[in-house]
């Protein structure tokens, strides 16, 4: 996926969506930024994002979204909005697999 431009508009959007880190860091990972946007963005934020990303880009971001970022309501909404109904199962963290890796290592 193409990176987001570090314009003043995107700096402002990134500050609102991923408030816990700097906008320069937030725009480096467009999939993660879009995932947060799908839960926390305002209408104006999404207008800015959609200037640069097509529906296909947003579908790709949904497929690659890290677990735990998009809430269930937003997950359903965006899949419906992007023509993917019914929505697939949400991504889940796999804590058991991670702990098993530590034991077997």
SVG drawing of the C-alpha trace seen along z (x, -y; Angstrom):
<svg xmlns="http://www.w3.org/2000/svg" viewBox="-24 -22 38 49">
<polyline fill="none" stroke="black" stroke-width="0.4" points="0.0,0.0 1.3,-3.4 2.5,-5.6 0.5,-8.6 2.0,-12.0 3.2,-14.0 1.1,-17.1 -0.3,-19.4 -3.7,-17.9 -2.4,-14.4 -0.4,-15.5 -3.6,-17.0 -5.6,-13.8 -2.9,-11.5 -2.8,-13.6 -6.5,-13.1 -6.6,-9.4 -3.4,-8.1 -3.0,-10.7 -0.5,-8.6 2.4,-9.0 3.7,-11.6 2.1,-12.0 5.4,-11.3 5.4,-7.9 1.7,-7.3 1.8,-7.9 4.6,-5.4 2.2,-2.5 -0.9,-3.3 -2.7,0.0 -2.5,-0.7 -3.5,-4.4 -6.5,-3.4 -7.5,-0.8 -7.5,-3.4 -9.3,-5.8 -12.1,-3.3 -12.8,-3.4 -11.9,-7.0 -11.9,-9.3 -14.4,-12.0 -16.2,-12.5 -13.6,-15.2 -10.7,-12.8 -12.1,-10.1 -12.6,-12.6 -8.9,-13.4 -7.9,-9.7 -10.2,-8.8 -8.6,-11.5 -5.5,-9.2 -7.0,-5.7 -9.5,-3.9 -12.1,-1.5 -9.8,1.4 -7.0,-0.2 -9.5,-0.3 -10.5,3.3 -6.8,4.3 -6.3,2.3 -9.2,4.2 -7.7,7.6 -4.4,6.6 -5.7,4.7 -3.9,5.5 -6.1,7.2 -7.7,5.1 -7.8,1.8 -11.2,1.8 -14.2,2.3 -17.0,4.7 -19.4,1.9 -16.9,0.2 -15.8,3.6 -19.4,4.3 -20.0,0.8 -16.9,0.6 -17.4,4.0 -20.9,3.1 -19.8,-0.3 -17.1,1.4 -19.5,4.0 -18.4,6.9 -21.5,8.3 -21.6,10.2 -18.4,9.1 -15.8,11.8 -14.6,12.7 -12.6,9.9 -8.8,10.4 -8.0,11.8 -4.9,11.8 -3.5,15.3 -2.1,15.3 -1.9,19.1 0.3,19.4 2.6,16.7 3.0,18.3 3.5,21.7 6.4,20.2 8.1,19.1 7.8,22.6 9.0,24.4 11.9,22.0"/>
</svg>
